[in-house]
Amino acid sequence: MPVPNNITELDTTPSMNSPKGAESVKGVVDDYFRAHAAFIAKLNNEKAAKSAIGSVRGVSSFNANATLTLDDVGKLISFYGSTSARVLTLPLASTVSDGTGYWFINQASVPVQISCGGTDTLNINTLSGAASSAGITILAGDSIFVASNGASRWNVFGWSSNNQFPASLAGNGYQKLPSGRIEVHGYFVASSTPGAAVSVTFPLSGTNLRNLQLTPNSSGTAAISAWFDTPTGTGFNGHCSVAGATVHYRAILD
Protein backbone atom coordinates (compact mmCIF):
# COMPACT_ATOMS: atom_id res chain seq x y z
CA MET A 1 0.00 0.00 0.00
CA PRO A 2 1.44 3.37 -0.94
CA VAL A 3 1.79 6.32 1.43
CA PRO A 4 -1.77 7.36 2.36
CA ASN A 5 -3.02 10.72 1.12
CA ASN A 6 -6.16 10.92 3.24
CA ILE A 7 -7.12 9.78 6.73
CA THR A 8 -10.01 7.81 5.21
CA GLU A 9 -7.43 5.46 3.66
CA LEU A 10 -6.41 4.28 7.14
CA ASP A 11 -7.97 1.36 8.98
CA THR A 12 -8.80 1.03 12.67
CA THR A 13 -7.19 -2.42 12.57
CA PRO A 14 -3.40 -1.87 12.84
CA SER A 15 -2.47 -4.86 10.67
CA MET A 16 -4.48 -3.46 7.78
CA ASN A 17 -2.32 -0.35 7.50
CA SER A 18 0.96 0.14 5.67
CA PRO A 19 3.76 -0.32 5.71
CA LYS A 20 3.41 -4.03 6.41
CA GLY A 21 6.25 -6.23 7.54
CA ALA A 22 7.23 -7.43 4.07
CA GLU A 23 6.72 -4.04 2.44
CA SER A 24 9.80 -2.00 1.60
CA VAL A 25 9.79 1.58 2.87
CA LYS A 26 13.21 2.45 1.54
CA GLY A 27 13.24 6.07 0.51
CA VAL A 28 9.63 6.76 1.63
CA VAL A 29 9.63 6.15 5.40
CA ASP A 30 9.78 9.90 6.05
CA ASP A 31 6.69 10.30 3.82
CA TYR A 32 4.76 7.95 6.11
CA PHE A 33 5.77 10.01 9.16
CA ARG A 34 4.74 13.25 7.49
CA ALA A 35 1.42 11.82 6.33
CA HIS A 36 0.50 10.60 9.80
CA ALA A 37 1.58 13.91 11.35
CA ALA A 38 -0.75 15.70 8.91
CA PHE A 39 -3.63 13.40 9.88
CA ILE A 40 -3.05 14.16 13.59
CA ALA A 41 -3.05 17.91 12.85
CA LYS A 42 -6.30 17.53 10.91
CA LEU A 43 -7.96 15.72 13.81
CA ASN A 44 -6.84 18.49 16.15
CA ASN A 45 -8.26 21.17 13.83
CA GLU A 46 -11.55 19.29 13.57
CA LYS A 47 -11.72 19.09 17.37
CA ALA A 48 -11.22 22.85 17.61
CA ALA A 49 -13.84 23.45 14.93
CA LYS A 50 -16.38 21.32 16.78
CA SER A 51 -15.68 23.27 19.96
CA ALA A 52 -16.23 26.50 18.05
CA ILE A 53 -19.73 25.47 16.98
CA GLY A 54 -20.87 24.56 20.45
CA SER A 55 -19.52 21.15 21.37
CA VAL A 56 -18.41 20.86 24.98
CA ARG A 57 -15.69 18.82 26.67
CA GLY A 58 -17.99 17.26 29.22
CA VAL A 59 -20.47 18.11 31.96
CA SER A 60 -19.84 19.15 35.56
CA SER A 61 -22.95 19.28 37.76
CA PHE A 62 -23.42 21.24 41.00
CA ASN A 63 -26.22 21.73 43.53
CA ALA A 64 -24.28 23.69 46.16
CA ASN A 65 -21.83 26.57 46.40
CA ALA A 66 -18.59 25.72 44.60
CA THR A 67 -15.42 27.16 43.09
CA LEU A 68 -14.75 25.98 39.55
CA THR A 69 -11.38 24.48 38.64
CA LEU A 70 -9.25 24.43 35.51
CA ASP A 71 -10.45 20.88 34.91
CA ASP A 72 -13.93 22.33 34.30
CA VAL A 73 -12.74 24.64 31.48
CA GLY A 74 -14.62 23.90 28.25
CA LYS A 75 -17.33 21.98 30.07
CA LEU A 76 -21.05 22.53 30.46
CA ILE A 77 -21.59 23.64 34.06
CA SER A 78 -25.04 22.44 35.09
CA PHE A 79 -26.69 23.66 38.28
CA TYR A 80 -29.62 21.63 39.57
CA GLY A 81 -31.81 20.72 42.50
CA SER A 82 -31.09 23.38 45.13
CA THR A 83 -33.90 24.96 47.12
CA SER A 84 -32.10 28.26 47.77
CA ALA A 85 -29.92 30.60 45.73
CA ARG A 86 -26.28 29.50 45.35
CA VAL A 87 -22.94 30.87 44.18
CA LEU A 88 -20.48 29.39 41.68
CA THR A 89 -17.09 31.14 41.76
CA LEU A 90 -14.80 31.40 38.75
CA PRO A 91 -11.05 30.83 39.01
CA LEU A 92 -8.78 33.80 38.27
CA ALA A 93 -9.10 34.76 34.60
CA SER A 94 -5.31 34.94 34.34
CA THR A 95 -5.12 31.16 34.89
CA VAL A 96 -7.44 30.39 31.95
CA SER A 97 -6.41 30.75 28.29
CA ASP A 98 -7.78 33.71 26.34
CA GLY A 99 -11.06 32.81 24.64
CA THR A 100 -11.75 29.70 26.68
CA GLY A 101 -14.13 29.35 29.59
CA TYR A 102 -17.32 27.72 30.81
CA TRP A 103 -20.86 27.09 29.56
CA PHE A 104 -23.44 27.58 32.32
CA ILE A 105 -27.04 26.39 32.43
CA ASN A 106 -29.36 26.78 35.38
CA GLN A 107 -31.60 23.71 35.56
CA ALA A 108 -32.76 24.50 39.09
CA SER A 109 -35.75 26.61 40.12
CA VAL A 110 -33.62 29.11 42.07
CA PRO A 111 -31.17 31.82 40.93
CA VAL A 112 -27.46 31.07 40.64
CA GLN A 113 -24.82 33.75 41.09
CA ILE A 114 -21.69 33.44 38.92
CA SER A 115 -19.00 35.36 40.80
CA CYS A 116 -15.45 36.38 39.98
CA GLY A 117 -12.43 35.43 42.01
CA GLY A 118 -10.07 38.09 43.34
CA THR A 119 -10.52 41.48 41.69
CA ASP A 120 -11.60 40.08 38.30
CA THR A 121 -14.67 41.55 36.57
CA LEU A 122 -17.36 40.31 34.20
CA ASN A 123 -18.08 42.25 31.02
CA ILE A 124 -21.85 42.00 30.55
CA ASN A 125 -24.00 43.28 27.67
CA THR A 126 -27.54 44.33 28.61
CA LEU A 127 -30.34 46.36 27.04
CA SER A 128 -28.65 49.40 28.57
CA GLY A 129 -25.26 48.58 27.01
CA ALA A 130 -22.06 47.03 28.33
CA ALA A 131 -21.38 46.97 32.04
CA SER A 132 -18.72 45.56 34.34
CA SER A 133 -19.64 43.60 37.42
CA ALA A 134 -18.14 41.23 39.97
CA GLY A 135 -20.94 38.74 39.26
CA ILE A 136 -24.00 37.85 37.23
CA THR A 137 -27.21 36.11 38.28
CA ILE A 138 -28.72 33.49 35.99
CA LEU A 139 -32.33 32.54 36.60
CA ALA A 140 -34.02 29.19 36.06
CA GLY A 141 -33.63 28.13 32.42
CA ASP A 142 -30.93 30.70 31.63
CA SER A 143 -27.70 29.72 29.87
CA ILE A 144 -24.54 31.76 29.23
CA PHE A 145 -20.94 31.30 28.10
CA VAL A 146 -18.24 33.01 30.15
CA ALA A 147 -14.83 33.35 28.45
CA SER A 148 -11.57 34.57 29.95
CA ASN A 149 -9.52 37.30 28.29
CA GLY A 150 -6.41 35.69 29.73
CA ALA A 151 -5.86 38.57 32.16
CA SER A 152 -8.38 39.91 34.66
CA ARG A 153 -11.71 39.94 32.83
CA TRP A 154 -14.41 37.47 31.88
CA ASN A 155 -16.62 38.19 28.86
CA VAL A 156 -20.24 37.04 29.06
CA PHE A 157 -22.07 35.75 25.98
CA GLY A 158 -25.59 34.39 25.70
CA TRP A 159 -28.77 34.77 27.68
CA SER A 160 -29.36 35.92 31.24
CA SER A 161 -32.95 37.13 31.56
CA ASN A 162 -32.10 38.77 34.88
CA ASN A 163 -29.67 41.10 33.09
CA GLN A 164 -31.44 41.49 29.77
CA PHE A 165 -34.81 42.21 31.40
CA PRO A 166 -34.04 43.29 34.96
CA ALA A 167 -36.79 43.99 37.45
CA SER A 168 -37.27 45.41 40.92
CA LEU A 169 -40.26 44.23 42.94
CA ALA A 170 -39.80 46.90 45.61
CA GLY A 171 -42.57 49.30 46.52
CA ASN A 172 -41.12 51.65 43.92
CA GLY A 173 -39.96 49.27 41.22
CA TYR A 174 -39.79 48.49 37.52
CA GLN A 175 -39.71 45.80 34.84
CA LYS A 176 -37.82 46.06 31.55
CA LEU A 177 -39.61 44.34 28.66
CA PRO A 178 -38.17 42.64 25.54
CA SER A 179 -39.67 45.39 23.35
CA GLY A 180 -37.54 47.99 25.13
CA ARG A 181 -40.47 49.40 27.06
CA ILE A 182 -40.29 49.87 30.82
CA GLU A 183 -43.12 49.46 33.31
CA VAL A 184 -42.62 51.39 36.54
CA HIS A 185 -44.74 51.38 39.67
CA GLY A 186 -44.67 53.11 43.00
CA TYR A 187 -46.41 55.48 45.35
CA PHE A 188 -46.11 58.87 46.97
CA VAL A 189 -47.55 60.43 50.10
CA ALA A 190 -49.70 63.48 49.37
CA SER A 191 -48.76 66.90 50.69
CA SER A 192 -50.06 68.06 54.06
CA THR A 193 -51.77 70.79 52.05
CA PRO A 194 -54.59 69.25 50.01
CA GLY A 195 -53.95 69.61 46.28
CA ALA A 196 -50.34 70.80 46.66
CA ALA A 197 -47.72 69.25 44.38
CA VAL A 198 -45.36 66.46 45.42
CA SER A 199 -42.36 65.80 43.14
CA VAL A 200 -42.15 62.12 42.15
CA THR A 201 -39.14 60.51 40.46
CA PHE A 202 -39.53 57.18 38.68
CA PRO A 203 -37.32 54.33 40.01
CA LEU A 204 -36.08 53.87 36.42
CA SER A 205 -36.29 56.59 33.81
CA GLY A 206 -37.09 56.46 30.11
CA THR A 207 -37.03 58.85 27.16
CA ASN A 208 -40.77 58.93 26.56
CA LEU A 209 -43.73 58.63 28.93
CA ARG A 210 -46.52 56.71 27.19
CA ASN A 211 -49.03 56.25 29.99
CA LEU A 212 -49.45 57.28 33.63
CA GLN A 213 -52.19 56.22 36.02
CA LEU A 214 -52.76 57.30 39.63
CA THR A 215 -54.81 55.45 42.23
CA PRO A 216 -55.37 57.22 45.57
CA ASN A 217 -55.89 55.16 48.68
CA SER A 218 -58.25 56.33 51.42
CA SER A 219 -59.16 54.68 54.68
CA GLY A 220 -62.32 56.75 55.02
CA THR A 221 -65.55 57.17 53.12
CA ALA A 222 -64.91 60.73 51.92
CA ALA A 223 -64.40 61.30 48.20
CA ILE A 224 -60.75 61.38 47.15
CA SER A 225 -59.08 62.23 43.88
CA ALA A 226 -55.52 62.37 42.56
CA TRP A 227 -53.98 63.99 39.50
CA PHE A 228 -50.63 64.93 38.02
CA ASP A 229 -48.92 67.62 35.98
CA THR A 230 -45.58 68.14 34.15
CA PRO A 231 -45.13 64.43 33.37
CA THR A 232 -41.84 63.37 31.72
CA GLY A 233 -39.83 60.19 31.25
CA THR A 234 -38.23 60.74 34.65
CA GLY A 235 -41.24 61.58 36.83
CA PHE A 236 -44.12 63.97 37.50
CA ASN A 237 -45.76 66.24 40.05
CA GLY A 238 -48.46 64.39 41.98
CA HIS A 239 -51.49 65.94 43.67
CA CYS A 240 -54.21 64.60 45.94
CA SER A 241 -57.34 66.10 47.40
CA VAL A 242 -56.72 64.47 50.80
CA ALA A 243 -53.70 65.56 52.83
CA GLY A 244 -51.22 62.78 53.66
CA ALA A 245 -53.01 60.13 51.60
CA THR A 246 -51.03 57.41 49.84
CA VAL A 247 -51.28 57.54 46.05
CA HIS A 248 -50.11 54.64 43.92
CA TYR A 249 -48.98 55.07 40.32
CA ARG A 250 -48.18 52.96 37.29
CA ALA A 251 -46.40 54.26 34.19
CA ILE A 252 -45.19 52.92 30.84
CA LEU A 253 -41.98 54.35 29.38
CA ASP A 254 -39.67 53.71 26.47
C-alpha positions as CSV (number, residue, x, y, z in Angstrom):
1,M,0.0,0.0,0.0
2,P,1.4,3.4,-0.9
3,V,1.8,6.3,1.4
4,P,-1.8,7.4,2.4
5,N,-3.0,10.7,1.1
6,N,-6.2,10.9,3.2
7,I,-7.1,9.8,6.7
8,T,-10.0,7.8,5.2
9,E,-7.4,5.5,3.7
10,L,-6.4,4.3,7.1
11,D,-8.0,1.4,9.0
12,T,-8.8,1.0,12.7
13,T,-7.2,-2.4,12.6
14,P,-3.4,-1.9,12.8
15,S,-2.5,-4.9,10.7
16,M,-4.5,-3.5,7.8
17,N,-2.3,-0.4,7.5
18,S,1.0,0.1,5.7
19,P,3.8,-0.3,5.7
20,K,3.4,-4.0,6.4
21,G,6.2,-6.2,7.5
22,A,7.2,-7.4,4.1
23,E,6.7,-4.0,2.4
24,S,9.8,-2.0,1.6
25,V,9.8,1.6,2.9
26,K,13.2,2.5,1.5
27,G,13.2,6.1,0.5
28,V,9.6,6.8,1.6
29,V,9.6,6.1,5.4
30,D,9.8,9.9,6.1
31,D,6.7,10.3,3.8
32,Y,4.8,7.9,6.1
33,F,5.8,10.0,9.2
34,R,4.7,13.3,7.5
35,A,1.4,11.8,6.3
36,H,0.5,10.6,9.8
37,A,1.6,13.9,11.3
38,A,-0.8,15.7,8.9
39,F,-3.6,13.4,9.9
40,I,-3.0,14.2,13.6
41,A,-3.1,17.9,12.9
42,K,-6.3,17.5,10.9
43,L,-8.0,15.7,13.8
44,N,-6.8,18.5,16.1
45,N,-8.3,21.2,13.8
46,E,-11.5,19.3,13.6
47,K,-11.7,19.1,17.4
48,A,-11.2,22.9,17.6
49,A,-13.8,23.4,14.9
50,K,-16.4,21.3,16.8
51,S,-15.7,23.3,20.0
52,A,-16.2,26.5,18.0
53,I,-19.7,25.5,17.0
54,G,-20.9,24.6,20.4
55,S,-19.5,21.1,21.4
56,V,-18.4,20.9,25.0
57,R,-15.7,18.8,26.7
58,G,-18.0,17.3,29.2
59,V,-20.5,18.1,32.0
60,S,-19.8,19.2,35.6
61,S,-22.9,19.3,37.8
62,F,-23.4,21.2,41.0
63,N,-26.2,21.7,43.5
64,A,-24.3,23.7,46.2
65,N,-21.8,26.6,46.4
66,A,-18.6,25.7,44.6
67,T,-15.4,27.2,43.1
68,L,-14.7,26.0,39.5
69,T,-11.4,24.5,38.6
70,L,-9.2,24.4,35.5
71,D,-10.5,20.9,34.9
72,D,-13.9,22.3,34.3
73,V,-12.7,24.6,31.5
74,G,-14.6,23.9,28.2
75,K,-17.3,22.0,30.1
76,L,-21.0,22.5,30.5
77,I,-21.6,23.6,34.1
78,S,-25.0,22.4,35.1
79,F,-26.7,23.7,38.3
80,Y,-29.6,21.6,39.6
81,G,-31.8,20.7,42.5
82,S,-31.1,23.4,45.1
83,T,-33.9,25.0,47.1
84,S,-32.1,28.3,47.8
85,A,-29.9,30.6,45.7
86,R,-26.3,29.5,45.4
87,V,-22.9,30.9,44.2
88,L,-20.5,29.4,41.7
89,T,-17.1,31.1,41.8
90,L,-14.8,31.4,38.8
91,P,-11.0,30.8,39.0
92,L,-8.8,33.8,38.3
93,A,-9.1,34.8,34.6
94,S,-5.3,34.9,34.3
95,T,-5.1,31.2,34.9
96,V,-7.4,30.4,31.9
97,S,-6.4,30.8,28.3
98,D,-7.8,33.7,26.3
99,G,-11.1,32.8,24.6
100,T,-11.8,29.7,26.7
101,G,-14.1,29.4,29.6
102,Y,-17.3,27.7,30.8
103,W,-20.9,27.1,29.6
104,F,-23.4,27.6,32.3
105,I,-27.0,26.4,32.4
106,N,-29.4,26.8,35.4
107,Q,-31.6,23.7,35.6
108,A,-32.8,24.5,39.1
109,S,-35.7,26.6,40.1
110,V,-33.6,29.1,42.1
111,P,-31.2,31.8,40.9
112,V,-27.5,31.1,40.6
113,Q,-24.8,33.8,41.1
114,I,-21.7,33.4,38.9
115,S,-19.0,35.4,40.8
116,C,-15.5,36.4,40.0
117,G,-12.4,35.4,42.0
118,G,-10.1,38.1,43.3
119,T,-10.5,41.5,41.7
120,D,-11.6,40.1,38.3
121,T,-14.7,41.5,36.6
122,L,-17.4,40.3,34.2
123,N,-18.1,42.3,31.0
124,I,-21.9,42.0,30.6
125,N,-24.0,43.3,27.7
126,T,-27.5,44.3,28.6
127,L,-30.3,46.4,27.0
128,S,-28.6,49.4,28.6
129,G,-25.3,48.6,27.0
130,A,-22.1,47.0,28.3
131,A,-21.4,47.0,32.0
132,S,-18.7,45.6,34.3
133,S,-19.6,43.6,37.4
134,A,-18.1,41.2,40.0
135,G,-20.9,38.7,39.3
136,I,-24.0,37.8,37.2
137,T,-27.2,36.1,38.3
138,I,-28.7,33.5,36.0
139,L,-32.3,32.5,36.6
140,A,-34.0,29.2,36.1
141,G,-33.6,28.1,32.4
142,D,-30.9,30.7,31.6
143,S,-27.7,29.7,29.9
144,I,-24.5,31.8,29.2
145,F,-20.9,31.3,28.1
146,V,-18.2,33.0,30.2
147,A,-14.8,33.4,28.4
148,S,-11.6,34.6,29.9
149,N,-9.5,37.3,28.3
150,G,-6.4,35.7,29.7
151,A,-5.9,38.6,32.2
152,S,-8.4,39.9,34.7
153,R,-11.7,39.9,32.8
154,W,-14.4,37.5,31.9
155,N,-16.6,38.2,28.9
156,V,-20.2,37.0,29.1
157,F,-22.1,35.7,26.0
158,G,-25.6,34.4,25.7
159,W,-28.8,34.8,27.7
160,S,-29.4,35.9,31.2
161,S,-32.9,37.1,31.6
162,N,-32.1,38.8,34.9
163,N,-29.7,41.1,33.1
164,Q,-31.4,41.5,29.8
165,F,-34.8,42.2,31.4
166,P,-34.0,43.3,35.0
167,A,-36.8,44.0,37.5
168,S,-37.3,45.4,40.9
169,L,-40.3,44.2,42.9
170,A,-39.8,46.9,45.6
171,G,-42.6,49.3,46.5
172,N,-41.1,51.7,43.9
173,G,-40.0,49.3,41.2
174,Y,-39.8,48.5,37.5
175,Q,-39.7,45.8,34.8
176,K,-37.8,46.1,31.5
177,L,-39.6,44.3,28.7
178,P,-38.2,42.6,25.5
179,S,-39.7,45.4,23.4
180,G,-37.5,48.0,25.1
181,R,-40.5,49.4,27.1
182,I,-40.3,49.9,30.8
183,E,-43.1,49.5,33.3
184,V,-42.6,51.4,36.5
185,H,-44.7,51.4,39.7
186,G,-44.7,53.1,43.0
187,Y,-46.4,55.5,45.4
188,F,-46.1,58.9,47.0
189,V,-47.6,60.4,50.1
190,A,-49.7,63.5,49.4
191,S,-48.8,66.9,50.7
192,S,-50.1,68.1,54.1
193,T,-51.8,70.8,52.0
194,P,-54.6,69.3,50.0
195,G,-53.9,69.6,46.3
196,A,-50.3,70.8,46.7
197,A,-47.7,69.3,44.4
198,V,-45.4,66.5,45.4
199,S,-42.4,65.8,43.1
200,V,-42.2,62.1,42.2
201,T,-39.1,60.5,40.5
202,F,-39.5,57.2,38.7
203,P,-37.3,54.3,40.0
204,L,-36.1,53.9,36.4
205,S,-36.3,56.6,33.8
206,G,-37.1,56.5,30.1
207,T,-37.0,58.8,27.2
208,N,-40.8,58.9,26.6
209,L,-43.7,58.6,28.9
210,R,-46.5,56.7,27.2
211,N,-49.0,56.2,30.0
212,L,-49.4,57.3,33.6
213,Q,-52.2,56.2,36.0
214,L,-52.8,57.3,39.6
215,T,-54.8,55.4,42.2
216,P,-55.4,57.2,45.6
217,N,-55.9,55.2,48.7
218,S,-58.3,56.3,51.4
219,S,-59.2,54.7,54.7
220,G,-62.3,56.7,55.0
221,T,-65.5,57.2,53.1
222,A,-64.9,60.7,51.9
223,A,-64.4,61.3,48.2
224,I,-60.7,61.4,47.2
225,S,-59.1,62.2,43.9
226,A,-55.5,62.4,42.6
227,W,-54.0,64.0,39.5
228,F,-50.6,64.9,38.0
229,D,-48.9,67.6,36.0
230,T,-45.6,68.1,34.1
231,P,-45.1,64.4,33.4
232,T,-41.8,63.4,31.7
233,G,-39.8,60.2,31.3
234,T,-38.2,60.7,34.7
235,G,-41.2,61.6,36.8
236,F,-44.1,64.0,37.5
237,N,-45.8,66.2,40.1
238,G,-48.5,64.4,42.0
239,H,-51.5,65.9,43.7
240,C,-54.2,64.6,45.9
241,S,-57.3,66.1,47.4
242,V,-56.7,64.5,50.8
243,A,-53.7,65.6,52.8
244,G,-51.2,62.8,53.7
245,A,-53.0,60.1,51.6
246,T,-51.0,57.4,49.8
247,V,-51.3,57.5,46.0
248,H,-50.1,54.6,43.9
249,Y,-49.0,55.1,40.3
250,R,-48.2,53.0,37.3
251,A,-46.4,54.3,34.2
252,I,-45.2,52.9,30.8
253,L,-42.0,54.3,29.4
254,D,-39.7,53.7,26.5
